[in-house]
Amino acid sequence: MKKSRKPTESIWSPRSQKSMLHQLELEAKLGKCREQIAFSEKKIAQEKETAASQTAVTTDGGSHNVRLAMNRTLAGIEERKRELAAFREREKSLQAQIRALALSSAEAANRASLQGELAALVMKRFGIDAAIDAVVEKLRAAAQQRAELSAEIVRLAGRLEFAATADFDEARFAAILNSLPEDVAARSHDWVNWFFGQESARELHTVGAMRLIIAETLASAGVFRLGETAMLTRPQIANLPPDESAKRIPTPQEMEEAVAPVKPAPMGDLEVQGFPTRALTA
């Protein structure tokens, strides 16, 4: 059965899946960098308190060992400050890389133009699919008619007591009939609807995992963050990972109660150049 298909007026995906995944990667690094910044700031504040106490002791005539400890504390503060400056520079770099992923007006216009060309090609191919469907249906009808005639030939030959080994050439086209696909245009119509993001039976789904990645289409990059909503078909929802569909978005209070003390990441993971690669310690 043929189905008509009109060109869509949908707004296509503003970003590619490749670009969105790269942004998620950069955002993860940015989050880790900010954890290091918070840790460094906390340690600097603690070491400044220690230095103040040591300064008070030395002012009152403290021992030589106290003076040495104070000097080590002050030197540690300066090292922490250099590390903090490096982390802040990395933070700026990551933020700049994320901003650079946003398309300029010219880039967005060019992407929209290419998407329009792609949509036109999809529609042109759909027209060919419809023509193929008509040919297939005609061939199927002819093959079915031949099979029915072959069955009648065999029946009448039996009444004439033909030998069981007689050849009536009835099976030669059976393979063709069995190999012909059904509903060629209907399946193409469903694919075009999916590719254009126009399925009629879609449901609102709230992402319950850190991120959800599904097949990219012309309408969507297929990348969603925790808490974002996506319009998905029931088959798509059914094929989600088990933990994704079962997870619930925590309330703000639950999220606050679940916050654990920040653990610093190793310096090596942040690729800071020009500074010691030792791990920050409490």
Secondary structure, 3 states (H helix, E strand, C coil): CCCCCCCCCCCCCCCCHHHHHHHHHHHHHHHHHHHHHHHHHHHHHHHHHHHHHHHHHHHCCCCHHHHHHHHHHHHHHHHHHHHHHHHHHHHHHHHHHHHHCCCCHHHHHHHHHHHHHHHHHHHHHHHHHHHHHHHHHHHHHHHHHHHHHHHHHHHHHHHCCCCCCCCCCCCCCHHHHHHCCCCHHHHHHHHHHHHCCCCCCEEEEECCCCEEECCCCCCCCCEEECCCEEEEEHHHHHCCCHHHHHCCCCCHHHHHHCCCCCCCCCHHHHCCCCCCCCCCCC
